Amino acid sequence: GRGVDIVLNSLAEEKLHASINCLAPFGRFLEIGKFDLSQDNKLDISKIMLNKQFHGILLDNLFNFESQSKLIARHRKQIRELMHEGIQNGVVRPLNRTIFSLDECEKAFRFMASGKHTGKVIICLREEEQSDADSMENFELKIPAVPRTVFHWNKSYIVTGGLGGFGLELINWMFERNARNFVITSRNGIKDLYQQARINHFRQNGCSVKIWTEKTQNYDEIRELIQSALELGPLGGIFHLAMVLNDGLFENQTLESFKMVVETKATTFSLMDQVVREKSIMVDYFVAFSSVSCGLGNPGQSNYGYANSVMERICDRRRRDGLHGFAIQWGPIGDVGYIIDNIRGNEIIVCGAVPQRIPSCLNALDRLLQTNFSVCSSLIKADYRSQSGCNKNNLIETIAHILGVKNLDKLSPNQTLAELGMDSLMAVEVKQTIERDYEIILSMQDIRKLTIGKIVEITSGKSKSEGQSNKTSSKENDQSDEFNNSIQIPTESISYLNQIINGDPILFLPPLDATFENMLPIANKLNRPVIGLNWTKECGDFRTINETAEYFIKTIEQKLPNLESNYDVIGYSLGGIIAIEMGLQLQRRSQNDSTLNRLQRFRRLILLDSSPRQFRFYTDEVAKKFSIKNRFDDAAYAEAMIMFMMTKFPLDSIKIREELMRMATNELRIEYVREQFRRYQNIDLRTETLDFLLRSHYNKMLMMNQYECPMKEFRGDITLIRASQELMKNDQCMREDYFVGEVCFTSLRIGSFLHK
């Protein structure tokens, strides 16, 4: 047919386009739905040719739009009259509705999410009550609900330490809940582009933001700070995030180390309490960010725990006086903040807790701010118990409940969740269930493709792996597993080798075997964070020390962006040679233009039995024995295999060389080496892993042999710790300093140990 002259549409997406197709030439399309307009979905302009008109209608905007236009005023009056007339003559009627009782909230939301309803979905809080003039109406209605924290757009809020990672996330959260005026204190002000970008974002969206860099540790300074906030509007709240850490064992603490920490946390908070009381300012929120180091204790943080305890007692006193006061003891914070900025990730355990992600922190803060408590804790306890599949709900039953499937017997193993009617809301629930109970991360696309059979595999696979792990307890198997792990290809570019999180870090460079197994006893005895730089797949084709050093410098800049010169380096065997070249490259960069590069040369370098010249002598001998050349042919590959195997277990090199050279391809040689590992070590290495390890070992020997280290250029502090017995007996390499003195521009310190 020709179509219709007028379409009044509230449908979305495909149904919207189908409705447009129904429109006749010279027709009018009236769009009263909001979904496609708010999502800025594309409209095929060719569909409204032939003099068709498209009108986007938003009635609430029409009534709320402030305009002096007589045309708009006339339209408003006309719409009101039509509405009243329509109600009187029955043309305007209530929409179709589906009503659920108060105890059917979950069912109501799932029904709405299914998208199959027409009209409105309503939850009936209570039945209508018949009343007359003589009866009293019952206005009291108690409904279980979680209150939501909101802020006033015309009030001002002080956030101390607000330019830190958590501080910026907190301000963004407050901004989303209507706060518009902020005074942010910071010792150093804006330091990087990210901070500047966030502040610009707040200002561009209507916020007034002051950055306060003055001190806040005496009465007059606090009065000025609060007065500055009052200039933006009535003071609505104070959030005290500022902190200074000066960790150390209690016997090593001094009056100054305590004073430095207490002034920033406790003194500032106490003075703010004093000033707002004197000015009779009734703030809505008076909040201190405390720490579990106060509630549970953390070795080396007695001063920090004391400072937080003082803040908590201030909050107790304010609550007794009828004022708002709230201290929240945070566990380790993930994603942003001190732990992330200071070389730790989301896996570290502090005070028996794992890092709490920022969305979780803000959700907890939202609920806790509405309580009457003065001190609360928010942390995620580390689960040290062996996980057991029997503790978890049946995954199939859980997902069936989410999808509203009642008869599990009729489900086909090949049926996907999308085919069962899963929408986006259900998909999020399924994703969270699998991540929480089985620690498997899947994308939303993967969730949609998930089949019933695969879900069964996830459940049984988890139980099977757990059962096997519980049975593996013999010493022989433990040693085999440990050896197997030590020769895997690292997937992460850095590894944390001890549990210390405070202090300037120490970086370990990878030794010849690319593992830190022999370095762990040292790392565990150090009272500073120790980080290992891993030999990953990206390093597999490196043939020179120079490019290897350049790669590790980039790794530090990307993974540890807050390092400048506040770190030391330890290098064992190959790692020491790489460390020297890294120091030289960083030194040259600094000489060219230190302002362009934040990362500077490390303060100290400790070489453990390592020296460029010493290893040159060693690899000269190895090159003669194993035919190392600047190429990688079949013979060189075979020699690399022998070299690598000799570092792992004893073997008859002559016999194995003959076996390897008789084989036609490297694939056969790799399979032969795999068989040797199965025979001698009872482990099964993957082909690609073994190929990577063999090539890397050959390349490392080559790069050590061909590295030409500049003489007298390294201007840093080097300490050589060497074995009392030389690596090899050679008249050329009998010097006590391993020729490292030729590398240093300054003096060299030497220590020795008895090598076992």
Secondary structure, DSSP 8 states (H G I E B T S, - for coil): ---EEEEEE---THHHHHHHHTEEEEEEEEE---HHHHTT----GGGGTTT-EEEE--HHHHHH-----HHHHHHHHHHHHHHHHHHHHTSS----EEEEEGGGHHHHHHHHHTT---SEEEEE-S------TTS-----------------TTSEEEEETTTSHHHHHHHHHHHHTT--EEEEE-SS---SHHHHHHHHHHHHTT-EEEEE-S--SSHHHHHHHHHHHHTTSSEEEEEE---------GGG--HHHHHHHHIIIIIHHHHHHHHHHHTT---SEEEEEEEHHHHT--TT-HHHHHHHHHHHHHHHHHHHTTS--EEEEE--B-SSSHHHHTT--TT--BTTEE-B-HHHHHHHHHHHTTS--SEEEE-EE---S---GGGS--HHHHHHHHHT---GGG--TT-BTTTTT--HHHHHHHHHHHHHHH-----HHHHHH-BHHHHHHHHHHHHHHHHHHHH---HHHHHHHHHHHHTS--SSSEEE-SS--SS--EEEE--TTS--TTTHHHHHH-SS-EEEE---GGGTT--SHHHHHHHHHHHHHHH-TT-SS--EEEEETHHHHHHHHHHHHHHHHHHHHTTS-S----SEEEEES--HHHHHHHHHHHHHHHT--SS--HHHHHHHHHHHHHTTS---HHHHHHHHHHSSSHHHHHHHHHHHHHHHH-----HHHHHHHHHHHHHHHHHHHH----TT-B-SEEEEEEESS-SS--GGG--TTTTGGGTBSS-EEEEEE---
